[in-house]
């Protein structure tokens, strides 16, 4: 389960990196538009070729989160049975109070 949580954390990091990249891209585009409007200048080929970052696949994160969910259900099921037995045994061996 810890491996799955680590994988999920990596996927979240990829998504956060993408969002930072999009913010930087949008800022550059706004600066270019302001420059064009202000000075009427033309963009260089390098400035015009700026492309937005490619969005990472969310499929992997979905698979990993589903796997974590299944692990949690299994742990819950196992722990639930164990706790039921523990409370049952505790009730049997508890001394009655007078």
N, C-alpha and C positions, 0 to 999 in steps of 0.2 A: 504494500500500500504506500509506503514511503517513496518508493520509486515512481509510482503514479503521481503522487503529490509533487515530487520534484519535476516530473515531465510537465505537469499542469502549470507549475510556476514558470518554467521555461517558455511555454506557449503564451502565458500572460505577459512575459517580458518582451516577446516578439511583437505582440499587439501594442504594447506601450511604446516600443521603439518606432513602430509604424506611425502611431499618432503624433509622436514628436516630429517625425519626418514630414508628415502632412502639414503640421503647423509651420515648419520652416519653409516648406514649399509655398504655402499660402502667403507667408510674409514676403518672400522673394517676388512673387507675382504682383502683390500689392505695390512693392517698391518700384518694380518695373513700370507698372501702370502710372504711378505718380510721376516718374521720370519722363515718360512719354507725354503725359498731359502738360507737365510743367515746361519742359524744354522743347518738345516736339522732335526729340532726337529719335533715331532708329536704334533698334537693338542689334547687338552683334550676334553672330551665328551661335556663339556659345551661350549667350543669355537667352536666346530664343529657343534653344534646345533643352531647356530645363524641363524635366518630366517629373510628375508626381511619383512618390514611392509606390511600389507594388504591395497591395494588401496581402498579408499572410493568410493562409488557409485557416479557417476556423474549424474545419472538419476534425483535425487532430485533437484540438482542445475539447471538442464535443465528445470524441471517443474516450479520451482520458478521464473527463469528468464523469462519464457514464460508468467507466470502470471503477472509479473511486466510489461512486454511489453503490455499485454492487458489493464492493468490499464492506462498506458501512452497513449495508443490509445484512450481510452474513455475520458480521461482528455483533450487530444488534440481536440477531436471532440466537446466536450462541450465548451471548451474555444474558439475554432474557431468560433462557432456559436455566442457566446456572444460578441466576438470582432467585428464580422461583424455587429451585431446589434448596437453596441456602435459607430462604425465609421459612420454608416448610420444615426443614430440619431444626431451625432455631425455635419454631413454635412447638415442635414435639418435645424438645429437650428443655424447654423453659419451665422452671418450677412454678407451680401455681401459688399465687399469693393469698394468704388468709385474711 
